[in-house]
Amino acid sequence: MTRENKVKSVLVTLNYPDSGKSVFDVLNKDYKVKVDFRSFIHVAPVHVRELRAQQLNILDHSAIILTSKSGVDNFFRIAEEMRVELPATMKYFCANSSITNYIQKYITVRKRKMFTGKGPEADFLRLIKNHNKENFLFVCSNIRKDTIPNFLKNNDVVYTEAVMYETVSSDLSDLEEVFYDIIVFYSPADIKSLFENFPDFEQNKTRIAAFGNSTKKAIEAANLILDIHAPSPENPSIVTALENYITKVNKR
């Protein structure tokens, strides 16, 4: 069975951006391919009582590590539910400028001590190391990379890990009888959601695209065929990879 059939439809396992524009729009505009968006996962808040049971005391810490907007939302939610008044001396270490800007939803940044990663993750880790006398609170999800906690441990930095939100599978039951030529996956959690929703999923002629090595490994572990992968030297982005693939198969 040939897998290089013409592509007419693509499902991206993300929500469509709030901005009203997506890098995937080019597939519809230039290649006349129907592109749908549907996140396979969503964020669920951890109840404050779970953190109280772990005896978490935010004010035991002098600095907060924030690596996502969901982390920001849930940290300030928990602080409010715990009735914690965050002192002006509290330091905030943000993985990038978009997170620093997002915090303005909750506090006046210019009146706070903010530290922002300005490039690769290694730069952010060096920033933390330069302040290794702080007592850090690392806000994270139940699914997170090991990079930051391993770095903190290896550098003898005092920290507490606080899971304040969880990444869980979305209900996809309405897609049971809907089929796409290509499904684009972004994380191992997307693959987990696929099989939680459809335990008997059969790939058949559906092509699978993956962004990132961890997603690629999860696809291979699930015994699925990976047809399109990025980033790579020839395909620095998943959109480029899809454009190159569609150009090839749609000309047949």
TORBAMI-205345 format. One record per residue (C-alpha): residue number from 1; residue in three letters; x, y negated, z negated. Coordinates in pm, 1 decimal. Layout:
N
+-----+------+----------+----------+----------+
: pos : code :       c1 :       c2 :       c3 :
+-----+------+----------+----------+----------+
: NUM :  ALA :        X :        Y :        Z :
...
+-----+------+----------+----------+----------+
//
This chain:
252
+-----+------+----------+----------+----------+
: pos : code :       c1 :       c2 :       c3 :
+-----+------+----------+----------+----------+
:   1 :  MET :      0.0 :      0.0 :      0.0 :
:   2 :  THR :    148.5 :   -326.7 :    111.1 :
:   3 :  ARG :    155.8 :   -598.7 :   -153.3 :
:   4 :  GLU :    231.9 :   -889.5 :     76.5 :
:   5 :  ASN :   -127.0 :   -968.5 :    171.6 :
:   6 :  LYS :   -253.1 :  -1316.6 :    248.2 :
:   7 :  VAL :   -309.0 :  -1536.0 :    -57.6 :
:   8 :  LYS :   -643.1 :  -1714.7 :    -86.6 :
:   9 :  SER :   -677.3 :  -1755.3 :   -464.6 :
:  10 :  VAL :   -453.3 :  -1812.5 :   -765.8 :
:  11 :  LEU :   -535.8 :  -1804.0 :  -1137.7 :
:  12 :  VAL :   -304.6 :  -2006.1 :  -1363.9 :
:  13 :  THR :   -321.0 :  -1895.6 :  -1727.8 :
:  14 :  LEU :   -313.4 :  -2252.4 :  -1860.0 :
:  15 :  ASN :   -574.3 :  -2520.7 :  -1911.2 :
:  16 :  TYR :   -592.5 :  -2787.9 :  -1643.9 :
:  17 :  PRO :   -395.9 :  -3094.1 :  -1766.9 :
:  18 :  ASP :   -589.6 :  -3371.3 :  -1939.6 :
:  19 :  SER :   -419.2 :  -3615.6 :  -1704.2 :
:  20 :  GLY :   -634.7 :  -3489.3 :  -1417.7 :
:  21 :  LYS :   -331.6 :  -3388.9 :  -1212.9 :
:  22 :  SER :   -136.6 :  -3064.9 :  -1192.6 :
:  23 :  VAL :    179.7 :  -2956.5 :  -1013.6 :
:  24 :  PHE :    -32.7 :  -2669.3 :   -879.0 :
:  25 :  ASP :   -257.2 :  -2909.6 :   -687.2 :
:  26 :  VAL :    -13.3 :  -2883.9 :   -396.6 :
:  27 :  LEU :   -122.3 :  -2523.1 :   -337.1 :
:  28 :  ASN :   -477.2 :  -2633.3 :   -263.8 :
:  29 :  LYS :   -379.5 :  -2947.8 :    -73.2 :
:  30 :  ASP :   -101.1 :  -2809.9 :    145.5 :
:  31 :  TYR :   -181.4 :  -2437.9 :    164.9 :
:  32 :  LYS :   -563.0 :  -2436.2 :    128.3 :
:  33 :  VAL :   -538.7 :  -2189.0 :   -160.5 :
:  34 :  LYS :   -807.5 :  -2195.3 :   -428.8 :
:  35 :  VAL :   -643.6 :  -2253.2 :   -770.3 :
:  36 :  ASP :   -830.1 :  -2194.4 :  -1096.5 :
:  37 :  PHE :   -706.8 :  -2262.5 :  -1449.2 :
:  38 :  ARG :   -792.8 :  -2062.0 :  -1758.5 :
:  39 :  SER :   -584.6 :  -2040.3 :  -2073.0 :
:  40 :  PHE :   -553.5 :  -1680.0 :  -2193.4 :
:  41 :  ILE :   -457.1 :  -1795.8 :  -2543.3 :
:  42 :  HIS :   -554.5 :  -2071.3 :  -2784.4 :
:  43 :  VAL :   -442.4 :  -2215.9 :  -3114.9 :
:  44 :  ALA :   -634.6 :  -2131.9 :  -3432.6 :
:  45 :  PRO :   -560.9 :  -2320.2 :  -3757.1 :
:  46 :  VAL :   -439.9 :  -2130.2 :  -4061.4 :
:  47 :  HIS :   -666.2 :  -2195.1 :  -4360.3 :
:  48 :  VAL :   -514.3 :  -2410.5 :  -4632.2 :
:  49 :  ARG :   -588.0 :  -2142.3 :  -4892.7 :
:  50 :  GLU :   -337.2 :  -1910.1 :  -4722.6 :
:  51 :  LEU :    -63.6 :  -2169.0 :  -4765.0 :
:  52 :  ARG :   -167.7 :  -2234.5 :  -5124.1 :
:  53 :  ALA :   -145.2 :  -1859.5 :  -5188.8 :
:  54 :  GLN :    215.1 :  -1876.1 :  -5064.7 :
:  55 :  GLN :    269.3 :  -2160.7 :  -5314.7 :
:  56 :  LEU :    370.8 :  -2402.3 :  -5042.6 :
:  57 :  ASN :    443.9 :  -2747.0 :  -5181.1 :
:  58 :  ILE :    505.5 :  -2997.0 :  -4901.3 :
:  59 :  LEU :    661.5 :  -3248.8 :  -5138.4 :
:  60 :  ASP :    934.1 :  -3000.6 :  -5233.1 :
:  61 :  HIS :   1080.3 :  -3086.1 :  -4893.1 :
:  62 :  SER :   1257.4 :  -3397.2 :  -4773.1 :
:  63 :  ALA :   1229.8 :  -3333.3 :  -4397.9 :
:  64 :  ILE :    980.6 :  -3177.0 :  -4155.1 :
:  65 :  ILE :   1075.1 :  -2991.0 :  -3834.8 :
:  66 :  LEU :    812.3 :  -3027.6 :  -3561.2 :
:  67 :  THR :    846.7 :  -2855.1 :  -3224.3 :
:  68 :  SER :    499.4 :  -2891.6 :  -3071.2 :
:  69 :  LYS :    191.0 :  -3112.4 :  -3070.6 :
:  70 :  SER :     -4.6 :  -2826.9 :  -3227.8 :
:  71 :  GLY :    252.5 :  -2828.3 :  -3507.0 :
:  72 :  VAL :    197.5 :  -3202.0 :  -3557.2 :
:  73 :  ASP :   -182.4 :  -3166.1 :  -3566.9 :
:  74 :  ASN :   -175.5 :  -2880.3 :  -3813.1 :
:  75 :  PHE :     91.8 :  -3026.5 :  -4040.8 :
:  76 :  PHE :   -108.0 :  -3344.4 :  -4093.7 :
:  77 :  ARG :   -429.3 :  -3141.4 :  -4125.8 :
:  78 :  ILE :   -276.6 :  -2929.1 :  -4401.5 :
:  79 :  ALA :   -131.4 :  -3235.3 :  -4575.3 :
:  80 :  GLU :   -475.6 :  -3394.4 :  -4576.1 :
:  81 :  GLU :   -651.7 :  -3080.4 :  -4698.3 :
:  82 :  MET :   -393.2 :  -3042.5 :  -4974.4 :
:  83 :  ARG :   -444.0 :  -3411.9 :  -5056.2 :
:  84 :  VAL :    -73.6 :  -3477.4 :  -5018.6 :
:  85 :  GLU :     32.9 :  -3838.6 :  -4980.8 :
:  86 :  LEU :    341.6 :  -3823.8 :  -4763.3 :
:  87 :  PRO :    612.4 :  -4060.6 :  -4893.9 :
:  88 :  ALA :    780.7 :  -4317.9 :  -4670.5 :
:  89 :  THR :   1110.3 :  -4139.5 :  -4742.8 :
:  90 :  MET :    995.2 :  -3820.9 :  -4566.6 :
:  91 :  LYS :   1206.3 :  -3751.1 :  -4256.3 :
:  92 :  TYR :   1059.9 :  -3609.8 :  -3935.2 :
:  93 :  PHE :   1275.8 :  -3408.5 :  -3693.2 :
:  94 :  CYS :   1100.2 :  -3381.6 :  -3356.1 :
:  95 :  ALA :   1217.6 :  -3151.4 :  -3078.5 :
:  96 :  ASN :   1157.8 :  -3415.4 :  -2810.0 :
:  97 :  SER :   1029.0 :  -3768.4 :  -2753.4 :
:  98 :  SER :    676.8 :  -3659.0 :  -2656.3 :
:  99 :  ILE :    632.9 :  -3509.8 :  -3004.0 :
: 100 :  THR :    774.5 :  -3822.7 :  -3168.0 :
: 101 :  ASN :    528.4 :  -4034.2 :  -2969.5 :
: 102 :  TYR :    242.0 :  -3798.9 :  -3054.4 :
: 103 :  ILE :    302.3 :  -3841.8 :  -3429.3 :
: 104 :  GLN :    181.8 :  -4200.9 :  -3391.0 :
: 105 :  LYS :   -166.1 :  -4049.2 :  -3392.6 :
: 106 :  TYR :   -113.6 :  -3997.2 :  -3766.8 :
: 107 :  ILE :    153.8 :  -4237.5 :  -3894.5 :
: 108 :  THR :    326.7 :  -4562.1 :  -3800.9 :
: 109 :  VAL :    654.3 :  -4433.0 :  -3657.9 :
: 110 :  ARG :    851.6 :  -4755.7 :  -3700.3 :
: 111 :  LYS :    797.7 :  -4735.5 :  -4075.1 :
: 112 :  ARG :    923.1 :  -4375.8 :  -4097.8 :
: 113 :  LYS :   1255.3 :  -4197.1 :  -4064.1 :
: 114 :  MET :   1235.3 :  -4027.7 :  -3725.5 :
: 115 :  PHE :   1495.3 :  -3806.0 :  -3558.7 :
: 116 :  THR :   1438.6 :  -3694.1 :  -3201.5 :
: 117 :  GLY :   1606.7 :  -3432.2 :  -2982.4 :
: 118 :  LYS :   1711.5 :  -3596.3 :  -2658.4 :
: 119 :  GLY :   1780.6 :  -3302.7 :  -2429.4 :
: 120 :  PRO :   1855.8 :  -2932.2 :  -2461.5 :
: 121 :  GLU :   1758.9 :  -2739.5 :  -2773.2 :
: 122 :  ALA :   2127.8 :  -2730.8 :  -2872.8 :
: 123 :  ASP :   2117.5 :  -3109.3 :  -2909.6 :
: 124 :  PHE :   1820.8 :  -3082.7 :  -3145.7 :
: 125 :  LEU :   1998.9 :  -2816.9 :  -3351.9 :
: 126 :  ARG :   2307.9 :  -3037.9 :  -3382.8 :
: 127 :  LEU :   2080.8 :  -3317.0 :  -3503.0 :
: 128 :  ILE :   1951.2 :  -3092.8 :  -3780.0 :
: 129 :  LYS :   2302.4 :  -2978.5 :  -3869.9 :
: 130 :  ASN :   2411.0 :  -3339.8 :  -3908.9 :
: 131 :  HIS :   2150.8 :  -3365.5 :  -4187.6 :
: 132 :  ASN :   2214.9 :  -3029.7 :  -4348.2 :
: 133 :  LYS :   2169.9 :  -3162.2 :  -4700.6 :
: 134 :  GLU :   1796.4 :  -3199.9 :  -4646.8 :
: 135 :  ASN :   1539.1 :  -2947.2 :  -4764.8 :
: 136 :  PHE :   1349.6 :  -2871.7 :  -4442.5 :
: 137 :  LEU :    994.4 :  -2756.3 :  -4385.0 :
: 138 :  PHE :    976.5 :  -2577.1 :  -4049.4 :
: 139 :  VAL :    620.0 :  -2595.6 :  -3913.5 :
: 140 :  CYS :    546.2 :  -2315.9 :  -3667.6 :
: 141 :  SER :    300.9 :  -2064.8 :  -3523.7 :
: 142 :  ASN :    281.8 :  -1691.7 :  -3589.1 :
: 143 :  ILE :    450.3 :  -1661.1 :  -3248.3 :
: 144 :  ARG :    775.8 :  -1853.8 :  -3227.7 :
: 145 :  LYS :   1131.4 :  -1818.2 :  -3106.8 :
: 146 :  ASP :   1400.7 :  -1715.0 :  -3353.8 :
: 147 :  THR :   1639.9 :  -1992.8 :  -3249.9 :
: 148 :  ILE :   1562.6 :  -2248.7 :  -3519.1 :
: 149 :  PRO :   1528.4 :  -2017.5 :  -3823.5 :
: 150 :  ASN :   1840.9 :  -1825.4 :  -3721.0 :
: 151 :  PHE :   2032.7 :  -2151.9 :  -3684.6 :
: 152 :  LEU :   1917.3 :  -2272.9 :  -4025.9 :
: 153 :  LYS :   2016.9 :  -1944.5 :  -4190.7 :
: 154 :  ASN :   2354.1 :  -1926.1 :  -4016.9 :
: 155 :  ASN :   2437.8 :  -2281.1 :  -4122.9 :
: 156 :  ASP :   2319.8 :  -2239.4 :  -4482.9 :
: 157 :  VAL :   2051.8 :  -2504.8 :  -4443.7 :
: 158 :  VAL :   1778.8 :  -2496.7 :  -4709.1 :
: 159 :  TYR :   1438.4 :  -2453.8 :  -4546.8 :
: 160 :  THR :   1089.7 :  -2308.3 :  -4577.7 :
: 161 :  GLU :    904.6 :  -2162.7 :  -4281.5 :
: 162 :  ALA :    533.7 :  -2248.1 :  -4283.6 :
: 163 :  VAL :    297.2 :  -2080.6 :  -4034.8 :
: 164 :  MET :     24.1 :  -2345.8 :  -4010.8 :
: 165 :  TYR :   -143.9 :  -2227.2 :  -3689.9 :
: 166 :  GLU :   -174.3 :  -1905.7 :  -3492.8 :
: 167 :  THR :   -163.9 :  -1828.4 :  -3123.3 :
: 168 :  VAL :   -453.9 :  -1591.5 :  -3053.4 :
: 169 :  SER :   -613.2 :  -1432.2 :  -2749.0 :
: 170 :  SER :   -904.5 :  -1612.4 :  -2585.9 :
: 171 :  ASP :  -1231.7 :  -1444.7 :  -2487.1 :
: 172 :  LEU :  -1203.4 :  -1373.0 :  -2113.9 :
: 173 :  SER :  -1508.3 :  -1150.6 :  -2077.4 :
: 174 :  ASP :  -1656.0 :  -1378.8 :  -1809.6 :
: 175 :  LEU :  -1361.0 :  -1291.0 :  -1581.9 :
: 176 :  GLU :  -1431.3 :   -918.1 :  -1585.5 :
: 177 :  GLU :  -1574.3 :   -911.8 :  -1232.6 :
: 178 :  VAL :  -1359.4 :  -1195.6 :  -1096.3 :
: 179 :  PHE :  -1050.2 :  -1112.3 :   -893.1 :
: 180 :  TYR :   -755.4 :  -1324.0 :   -780.1 :
: 181 :  ASP :   -476.7 :  -1263.3 :   -531.1 :
: 182 :  ILE :   -218.1 :  -1399.5 :   -777.7 :
: 183 :  ILE :   -224.7 :  -1443.4 :  -1156.1 :
: 184 :  VAL :     42.9 :  -1671.6 :  -1304.5 :
: 185 :  PHE :    155.0 :  -1583.6 :  -1659.1 :
: 186 :  TYR :    354.5 :  -1808.6 :  -1890.1 :
: 187 :  SER :    414.3 :  -1607.3 :  -2207.8 :
: 188 :  PRO :    409.9 :  -1256.7 :  -2355.3 :
: 189 :  ALA :     98.7 :  -1365.9 :  -2547.3 :
: 190 :  ASP :    -79.8 :  -1403.8 :  -2210.5 :
: 191 :  ILE :     -5.6 :  -1039.9 :  -2128.4 :
: 192 :  LYS :   -124.7 :   -933.9 :  -2473.6 :
: 193 :  SER :   -448.9 :  -1125.4 :  -2416.9 :
: 194 :  LEU :   -497.2 :   -962.2 :  -2075.2 :
: 195 :  PHE :   -496.1 :   -612.1 :  -2223.1 :
: 196 :  GLU :   -690.9 :   -706.0 :  -2535.0 :
: 197 :  ASN :   -966.5 :   -834.3 :  -2307.3 :
: 198 :  PHE :   -932.2 :   -567.0 :  -2038.9 :
: 199 :  PRO :   -774.9 :   -249.6 :  -2185.0 :
: 200 :  ASP :   -827.3 :    -65.5 :  -1854.9 :
: 201 :  PHE :   -682.6 :   -340.6 :  -1636.4 :
: 202 :  GLU :   -548.4 :   -209.5 :  -1305.9 :
: 203 :  GLN :   -328.4 :   -436.3 :  -1098.6 :
: 204 :  ASN :   -410.5 :   -288.3 :   -759.2 :
: 205 :  LYS :   -346.0 :   -559.3 :   -493.6 :
: 206 :  THR :   -322.6 :   -846.9 :   -741.8 :
: 207 :  ARG :     19.8 :  -1009.4 :   -732.2 :
: 208 :  ILE :    167.9 :  -1119.4 :  -1064.7 :
: 209 :  ALA :    386.6 :  -1425.9 :  -1115.4 :
: 210 :  ALA :    586.0 :  -1494.7 :  -1431.3 :
: 211 :  PHE :    758.2 :  -1798.1 :  -1570.7 :
: 212 :  GLY :   1051.1 :  -1722.6 :  -1801.4 :
: 213 :  ASN :   1245.7 :  -1412.3 :  -1893.0 :
: 214 :  SER :   1039.1 :  -1322.9 :  -2199.6 :
: 215 :  THR :    724.5 :  -1319.5 :  -1984.9 :
: 216 :  LYS :    902.2 :  -1111.2 :  -1723.6 :
: 217 :  LYS :   1002.9 :   -854.6 :  -1987.6 :
: 218 :  ALA :    647.8 :   -836.4 :  -2123.8 :
: 219 :  ILE :    511.4 :   -772.0 :  -1774.6 :
: 220 :  GLU :    763.8 :   -496.5 :  -1712.9 :
: 221 :  ALA :    694.7 :   -343.9 :  -2057.1 :
: 222 :  ALA :    324.9 :   -328.5 :  -1964.5 :
: 223 :  ASN :    417.9 :   -132.0 :  -1650.1 :
: 224 :  LEU :    289.6 :   -405.5 :  -1421.3 :
: 225 :  ILE :    453.4 :   -499.1 :  -1092.5 :
: 226 :  LEU :    620.5 :   -839.9 :  -1100.0 :
: 227 :  ASP :    599.6 :   -998.3 :   -755.7 :
: 228 :  ILE :    704.7 :  -1358.7 :   -822.8 :
: 229 :  HIS :    944.4 :  -1492.6 :  -1086.9 :
: 230 :  ALA :   1088.6 :  -1829.8 :  -1186.4 :
: 231 :  PRO :   1313.1 :  -1994.3 :  -1269.2 :
: 232 :  SER :   1581.9 :  -1855.6 :  -1041.9 :
: 233 :  PRO :   1851.4 :  -2013.0 :   -819.7 :
: 234 :  GLU :   1619.0 :  -2011.4 :   -519.4 :
: 235 :  ASN :   1303.7 :  -2092.3 :   -718.5 :
: 236 :  PRO :   1373.2 :  -2345.8 :   -995.7 :
: 237 :  SER :   1000.5 :  -2379.7 :  -1071.8 :
: 238 :  ILE :    703.6 :  -2146.2 :  -1059.7 :
: 239 :  VAL :    531.4 :  -2378.0 :   -809.7 :
: 240 :  THR :    829.8 :  -2355.7 :   -574.0 :
: 241 :  ALA :    825.8 :  -1977.3 :   -611.0 :
: 242 :  LEU :    455.2 :  -1967.0 :   -524.1 :
: 243 :  GLU :    500.7 :  -2201.6 :   -227.9 :
: 244 :  ASN :    780.1 :  -1985.9 :    -85.5 :
: 245 :  TYR :    579.7 :  -1666.5 :   -138.0 :
: 246 :  ILE :    256.5 :  -1805.5 :      9.8 :
: 247 :  THR :    442.1 :  -1951.6 :    308.3 :
: 248 :  LYS :    585.7 :  -1606.7 :    380.7 :
: 249 :  VAL :    275.7 :  -1390.7 :    337.8 :
: 250 :  ASN :     17.0 :  -1629.4 :    483.6 :
: 251 :  LYS :    206.3 :  -1647.7 :    813.4 :
: 252 :  ARG :    182.3 :  -1275.4 :    865.4 :
+-----+------+----------+----------+----------+
//
